[in-house]
């Protein structure tokens, strides 16, 4: 195997850029590759194009030291880390086109002996698919002189720069040599235990981790709907139940979002549709929760003036970040604007400067400052428990219909 002196990270998003930065600040020369010119330009200036605590300092330091640069083109490198999106198709199967595109751009640069790591969360078999795709383009190479592995990210947005270093990592190689080579690279910065397995098991492990959380969130979300019907405060109910030493119920919300939990379970379902009944039901339960939220808003507006105003607090998929991927808050806001077309919706999202494309241009949806949105609202709908919203005083909510999907004001 070629000694790894430089690494190309394909995809400079929420996982790729932190990975590139942490490698670079630990002495590895890194080229970050992205298809978005604005992202490449921002990283080239040592800036971060999204919100992630502590990442800015790593990027600025790595760029200033000449260890990290960004490019639109895939370079020759000793190792490649692929961190591109893996959304699902309309039928809930995985869309591997981004992975294939990365492989297409990597293939011409290979000389033999390189390490290729797929970090993108993927269905079982995706790493082998990437290897097969590259080898079809480069029949002069084989798995005898090309090392291909899967190392799924296991970090929490908002804590990425901490958990990249401290979390254990799973590394699955198509061959044992590939797994060992990937382990050696990650040991550059990872202080957690690095666990070796085969590529398919590594792929499945990440999906299982997120499906476990999805199933447990579905239980909490179902409890919230049942509790509402029975006139029970679900937050108090869960707090009481969690006093049992072997019970740890998660918190309900308006649905489930993000690039992992809202997506990954479908990869298991599509791989084994007849055998994954519980995982499918959990996904369907969580996907149904936004409709329940819409009904709650409808009850709050019942009998109100046709020109009522609703303050919508939060669009991100979780607290204190700007990540909007698969956010139930966005779909809820979009559907509210359609269902209640004569109402106005003032959206407060402190981590963004403009509405996402799905909401921009809607005549009754407007981005607003938090306190101003609440002041003019008849109904206040809390969808994300951002730290900024915790400063809202009870007096601001007096006389308004309040729908708290996160239990922040319970």
C-alpha positions as CSV (number, residue, x, y, z in Angstrom):
1,X,0.0,0.0,0.0
2,X,1.1,3.6,-0.7
3,X,2.2,5.6,2.3
4,X,-0.6,8.1,3.0
5,X,0.8,11.6,2.9
6,X,-2.2,13.3,1.3
7,X,-5.9,12.8,1.4
8,X,-8.7,14.0,-0.9
9,X,-12.1,14.4,0.9
10,X,-14.9,14.3,-1.6
11,X,-17.8,16.4,-0.3
12,X,-17.4,19.4,2.0
13,X,-20.7,19.2,3.9
14,X,-21.5,18.6,7.5
15,X,-19.3,15.5,7.7
16,X,-16.7,16.0,4.9
17,X,-15.5,19.4,6.0
18,X,-15.0,18.5,9.6
19,X,-13.2,15.3,8.6
20,X,-10.9,17.2,6.2
21,X,-10.2,19.9,8.9
22,X,-9.4,17.4,11.7
23,X,-7.0,15.4,9.4
24,X,-5.3,18.7,8.3
25,X,-4.9,20.0,11.8
26,X,-3.3,16.6,12.7
27,X,-0.6,17.0,10.0
28,X,-2.1,15.4,6.9
29,X,-2.2,17.4,3.7
30,X,-5.8,17.5,2.5
31,X,-7.6,18.6,-0.6
32,X,-11.4,19.1,0.0
33,X,-13.5,18.6,-3.2
34,X,-17.0,19.9,-3.7
35,X,-19.3,20.6,-6.6
36,X,-20.5,23.9,-5.1
37,X,-18.1,26.8,-6.1
38,X,-19.3,28.9,-3.1
39,X,-18.3,26.2,-0.7
40,X,-14.9,25.8,-2.4
41,X,-14.4,29.6,-2.3
42,X,-15.4,29.8,1.4
43,X,-13.1,27.0,2.5
44,X,-10.3,28.5,0.4
45,X,-10.7,31.6,2.6
46,X,-10.6,29.6,5.7
47,X,-14.3,30.0,6.3
48,X,-17.1,27.6,7.1
49,X,-20.3,27.8,5.1
50,X,-22.6,26.4,7.8
51,X,-22.9,26.4,11.6
52,X,-20.9,23.9,13.6
53,X,-19.2,24.9,16.9
54,X,-15.4,24.8,16.9
55,X,-15.1,23.9,13.2
56,X,-14.2,27.4,12.1
57,X,-11.1,27.5,14.1
58,X,-9.9,24.2,12.7
59,X,-10.6,25.2,9.1
60,X,-8.9,28.6,9.5
61,X,-5.8,27.1,11.1
62,X,-5.5,24.3,8.5
63,X,-5.9,26.7,5.6
64,X,-3.4,29.2,7.1
65,X,-0.9,26.5,7.6
66,X,-1.3,25.2,4.0
67,X,-2.5,21.8,5.1
68,X,-6.1,22.3,3.7
69,X,-7.2,23.6,0.4
70,X,-10.4,23.3,-1.6
71,X,-11.0,22.4,-5.2
72,X,-13.8,21.7,-7.7
73,X,-11.6,18.9,-9.2
74,X,-10.7,15.6,-7.8
75,X,-6.9,15.4,-7.4
76,X,-4.3,12.6,-7.4
77,X,-4.1,11.5,-3.7
78,X,-2.9,8.6,-1.6
79,X,-6.3,8.2,0.0
80,X,-9.8,9.3,-0.8
81,X,-12.7,9.8,1.7
82,X,-16.1,9.9,0.1
83,X,-18.6,11.9,2.2
84,X,-21.4,12.8,-0.2
85,X,-25.2,12.7,0.3
86,X,-27.1,9.4,0.1
87,X,-30.8,10.4,-0.1
88,X,-33.6,8.0,-0.8
89,X,-35.6,7.7,-4.0
90,X,-39.4,8.0,-4.2
91,X,-39.7,4.3,-3.4
92,X,-37.4,4.7,-0.3
93,X,-34.5,2.9,-1.9
94,X,-31.1,4.5,-1.6
95,X,-30.0,7.0,-4.3
96,X,-26.3,6.0,-4.9
97,X,-25.8,8.5,-7.8
98,X,-23.7,10.8,-5.7
99,X,-21.4,7.9,-4.6
100,X,-21.2,6.8,-8.2
101,X,-20.3,10.4,-9.4
102,X,-17.5,10.5,-6.7
103,X,-16.2,7.2,-8.0
104,X,-16.3,8.4,-11.6
105,X,-14.1,11.3,-10.7
106,X,-11.7,9.3,-8.5
107,X,-11.1,6.5,-11.1
108,X,-8.9,8.5,-13.5
109,X,-6.6,9.6,-10.7
110,X,-5.7,6.2,-9.5
111,X,-2.3,4.7,-9.9
112,X,-2.7,1.6,-7.8
113,X,-2.3,1.1,-4.0
114,X,-4.7,3.9,-3.0
115,X,-7.1,3.7,-0.1
116,X,-10.7,4.6,-0.8
117,X,-13.1,5.1,2.2
118,X,-16.8,5.5,1.9
119,X,-18.1,7.6,4.9
120,X,-21.5,8.3,3.5
121,X,-24.2,6.4,5.3
122,X,-25.2,3.7,2.9
123,X,-27.3,0.5,2.5
124,X,-25.6,-2.9,2.7
125,X,-23.5,-3.5,-0.4
126,X,-22.9,0.2,-1.2
127,X,-19.1,0.0,-0.5
128,X,-18.8,-3.0,-2.8
129,X,-20.9,-1.1,-5.4
130,X,-18.5,1.8,-5.2
131,X,-15.5,-0.6,-5.7
132,X,-17.2,-2.3,-8.6
133,X,-18.0,1.1,-10.2
134,X,-14.4,2.2,-10.0
135,X,-13.0,-1.1,-11.3
136,X,-15.4,-1.1,-14.2
137,X,-13.9,2.3,-15.2
138,X,-10.3,1.1,-14.5
139,X,-10.1,-2.6,-15.5
140,X,-6.3,-2.4,-15.2
141,X,-6.8,-2.3,-11.4
142,X,-8.2,-4.8,-9.0
143,X,-8.9,-5.3,-5.3
144,X,-5.4,-6.7,-5.1
145,X,-4.0,-3.2,-5.6
146,X,-6.8,-1.0,-4.5
147,X,-8.0,-0.8,-0.8
148,X,-11.7,0.0,-0.3
149,X,-13.4,0.3,3.1
150,X,-16.4,1.8,4.8
151,X,-16.2,4.0,7.9
152,X,-19.6,5.5,8.8
153,X,-19.7,8.8,10.6
154,X,-21.1,8.6,14.1
155,X,-21.2,12.2,15.2
156,X,-23.9,14.5,16.5
157,X,-24.4,17.9,14.8
158,X,-23.4,20.6,17.2
159,X,-20.7,18.3,18.7
160,X,-19.0,17.1,15.6
161,X,-15.5,18.4,16.4
162,X,-15.6,16.7,19.8
163,X,-17.1,13.4,18.7
164,X,-14.9,13.0,15.7
165,X,-12.0,12.7,18.2
166,X,-13.7,10.9,21.1
167,X,-16.2,8.5,19.6
168,X,-15.4,4.9,18.8
169,X,-15.3,4.2,15.1
170,X,-16.3,1.2,13.1
171,X,-14.2,0.4,10.0
172,X,-15.3,-2.3,7.6
173,X,-13.0,-3.3,4.8
174,X,-13.8,-5.2,1.6
175,X,-10.5,-6.9,2.5
176,X,-8.8,-7.1,5.9
177,X,-5.9,-5.1,4.5
178,X,-8.3,-2.3,3.6
179,X,-9.8,-2.2,7.0
180,X,-6.3,-2.0,8.6
181,X,-5.2,0.8,6.3
182,X,-8.4,2.8,7.1
183,X,-7.8,2.2,10.8
184,X,-4.3,3.5,10.5
185,X,-5.5,6.7,8.8
186,X,-8.3,7.4,11.4
187,X,-5.8,6.8,14.2
188,X,-4.3,10.1,13.1
189,X,-7.0,11.9,15.1
190,X,-9.4,9.4,16.6
191,X,-8.8,8.7,20.3
192,X,-11.8,6.3,20.6
193,X,-11.5,2.6,19.9
194,X,-11.5,1.6,16.3
195,X,-13.4,-1.6,15.7
196,X,-12.6,-3.6,12.5
197,X,-15.2,-5.7,10.6
198,X,-16.2,-6.3,7.0
199,X,-17.7,-3.6,4.9
200,X,-21.3,-4.9,4.9
201,X,-21.5,-5.2,8.6
202,X,-20.1,-1.7,9.0
203,X,-22.8,-0.4,6.7
204,X,-25.5,-2.2,8.6
205,X,-24.1,-1.1,12.0
206,X,-24.7,2.6,11.3
207,X,-28.2,1.9,10.0
208,X,-29.0,-0.2,13.1
209,X,-27.8,2.6,15.4
210,X,-30.1,5.2,13.8
211,X,-33.0,2.7,13.5
212,X,-32.7,2.0,17.2
213,X,-33.2,5.7,18.0
214,X,-36.0,6.0,15.4
215,X,-38.0,3.2,17.0
216,X,-37.6,4.7,20.4
217,X,-38.6,8.2,19.2
218,X,-41.6,6.6,17.5
219,X,-42.6,5.2,20.9
220,X,-42.4,8.7,22.5
221,X,-44.2,10.3,19.6
222,X,-47.0,7.7,19.8
223,X,-47.2,8.4,23.6
224,X,-47.7,12.1,22.9
225,X,-50.6,11.5,20.6
226,X,-52.2,9.0,23.1
227,X,-51.6,11.4,26.0
228,X,-53.2,14.3,24.1
229,X,-56.3,12.2,23.5
230,X,-56.5,11.2,27.2
231,X,-55.8,14.7,28.6
232,X,-52.4,13.8,30.0
233,X,-49.3,15.9,30.0
234,X,-46.9,13.7,28.1
235,X,-43.8,15.5,29.4
236,X,-44.8,14.8,33.0
237,X,-45.8,11.2,32.1
238,X,-42.3,10.5,30.5
239,X,-40.5,12.1,33.4
240,X,-42.4,9.9,35.9
241,X,-41.9,6.8,33.9
242,X,-38.2,7.4,33.5
243,X,-37.8,7.2,37.3
244,X,-37.9,3.5,36.9
245,X,-34.3,2.3,36.9
246,X,-34.7,0.4,33.6
247,X,-36.8,2.8,31.7
248,X,-35.4,5.7,29.5
249,X,-38.1,7.0,27.2
250,X,-36.9,9.6,24.7
251,X,-38.6,13.0,24.1
252,X,-41.4,13.4,21.5
253,X,-41.3,16.1,18.9
254,X,-43.0,17.3,15.7
255,X,-41.4,14.4,13.7
256,X,-37.9,13.2,12.9
257,X,-35.4,15.0,10.6
258,X,-31.8,15.1,9.7
259,X,-29.6,13.2,7.3
260,X,-29.5,10.0,9.4
261,X,-32.5,9.0,11.5
262,X,-35.1,10.1,9.0
263,X,-33.4,8.3,6.2
264,X,-31.3,5.3,7.3
265,X,-34.1,3.0,8.5
266,X,-35.5,3.0,5.0
267,X,-32.2,1.5,3.8
268,X,-32.8,-1.5,6.1
269,X,-36.5,-1.7,5.0
270,X,-35.6,-1.7,1.3
271,X,-32.9,-4.4,1.9
272,X,-35.2,-6.7,3.8
273,X,-38.8,-5.5,3.3
274,X,-40.6,-8.6,4.7
275,X,-38.4,-8.9,7.8
276,X,-38.3,-5.2,8.9
277,X,-41.9,-4.7,10.1
278,X,-41.1,-2.9,13.3
279,X,-38.6,-0.6,11.7
280,X,-41.0,0.3,8.9
281,X,-43.8,1.0,11.4
282,X,-41.5,3.3,13.4
283,X,-40.7,5.3,10.3
284,X,-44.4,5.6,9.4
285,X,-45.3,6.7,13.0
286,X,-42.6,9.4,12.9
287,X,-43.5,10.5,9.4
288,X,-47.2,10.8,10.5
289,X,-46.4,13.1,13.4
290,X,-46.3,16.4,11.3
291,X,-49.9,15.8,10.3
292,X,-50.9,15.7,14.0
293,X,-49.1,19.0,14.5
294,X,-51.1,20.5,11.6
295,X,-54.3,19.3,13.3
296,X,-53.2,21.0,16.6
297,X,-52.7,24.3,14.7
298,X,-56.1,23.9,13.1
299,X,-57.7,23.5,16.5
300,X,-55.9,26.6,17.8
301,X,-57.2,28.6,14.8
302,X,-60.7,27.3,14.9
303,X,-63.1,30.2,15.1
304,X,-60.2,32.7,14.9
305,X,-60.2,35.5,12.4
306,X,-59.4,34.4,8.9
307,X,-56.4,36.6,8.8
308,X,-54.8,35.1,11.9
309,X,-51.0,35.2,12.3
310,X,-49.0,32.2,13.4
311,X,-45.4,32.5,14.8
312,X,-43.4,29.4,13.7
313,X,-40.4,29.0,15.9
314,X,-37.6,27.0,14.3
315,X,-36.9,25.3,11.0
316,X,-33.7,23.2,11.7
317,X,-34.1,19.5,12.3
318,X,-32.7,19.9,15.8
319,X,-31.7,22.5,18.3
320,X,-28.9,25.1,17.9
321,X,-27.8,24.3,14.4
322,X,-28.6,25.5,10.9
323,X,-29.0,22.0,9.3
324,X,-32.4,21.9,7.5
325,X,-32.0,18.4,6.0
326,X,-35.2,16.4,6.2
327,X,-36.5,18.8,8.8
328,X,-40.1,18.1,9.8
329,X,-40.4,21.8,10.7
330,X,-40.0,22.8,7.0
331,X,-42.6,20.4,5.7
332,X,-45.0,21.4,8.6
333,X,-44.6,25.1,7.7
334,X,-45.1,24.5,4.0
335,X,-48.2,22.4,4.6
336,X,-49.6,25.0,7.0
337,X,-49.2,27.8,4.4
338,X,-51.2,25.7,2.0
339,X,-53.9,24.4,4.4
340,X,-54.5,27.8,6.0
341,X,-53.9,30.0,3.0
342,X,-55.5,33.1,4.5
343,X,-53.3,33.1,7.6
344,X,-49.8,34.6,7.8
345,X,-46.8,32.7,9.1
346,X,-43.9,34.5,10.7
347,X,-41.0,32.1,10.8
348,X,-38.2,32.7,13.4
349,X,-35.1,30.7,12.7
350,X,-32.0,32.4,14.3
351,X,-29.5,30.3,12.4
352,X,-30.5,31.2,8.8
353,X,-30.6,34.5,6.9
354,X,-33.1,33.5,4.2
355,X,-36.0,31.0,3.8
356,X,-35.2,27.7,2.2
357,X,-36.4,27.3,-1.4
358,X,-39.5,25.3,-0.5
359,X,-40.8,28.3,1.6
360,X,-39.3,31.2,-0.3
361,X,-41.8,33.0,-2.5
362,X,-44.9,31.8,-0.5
363,X,-46.9,34.9,0.0
364,X,-48.0,34.1,3.5
365,X,-44.6,33.0,4.8
366,X,-42.1,35.5,6.0
367,X,-38.8,35.2,8.0
368,X,-39.0,37.3,11.1
369,X,-37.1,38.1,14.3
370,X,-38.3,35.9,17.2
371,X,-39.8,38.5,19.5
372,X,-41.4,40.4,16.7
373,X,-43.0,37.2,15.3
374,X,-44.5,36.4,18.7
375,X,-45.7,39.9,19.4
376,X,-47.9,39.9,16.3
377,X,-49.1,36.3,16.5
378,X,-52.4,34.8,17.5
379,X,-50.8,31.3,17.7
380,X,-47.2,30.4,18.6
381,X,-46.0,27.1,17.3
382,X,-42.7,25.9,18.7
383,X,-41.0,23.3,16.5
384,X,-37.3,23.5,17.5
385,X,-36.0,24.1,21.0
386,X,-33.2,26.4,20.1
387,X,-31.4,28.0,23.0
388,X,-32.5,31.4,21.9
389,X,-36.1,30.5,22.3
390,X,-35.6,29.6,26.0
391,X,-35.2,33.3,26.7
392,X,-38.8,33.9,25.7
393,X,-40.7,35.2,28.7
394,X,-44.1,33.8,29.7
395,X,-45.6,37.3,29.4
396,X,-44.9,37.3,25.6
397,X,-47.1,34.2,25.3
398,X,-50.0,35.5,27.4
399,X,-53.3,35.4,25.5
400,X,-52.0,33.5,22.6
401,X,-52.6,29.9,21.5
402,X,-49.4,28.0,22.3
403,X,-48.4,24.7,20.7
404,X,-45.2,23.4,22.2
405,X,-44.0,20.3,20.3
406,X,-40.8,20.1,22.3
407,X,-41.9,20.5,25.9
408,X,-39.8,23.6,26.4
409,X,-42.6,25.5,28.1
410,X,-44.2,22.6,29.9
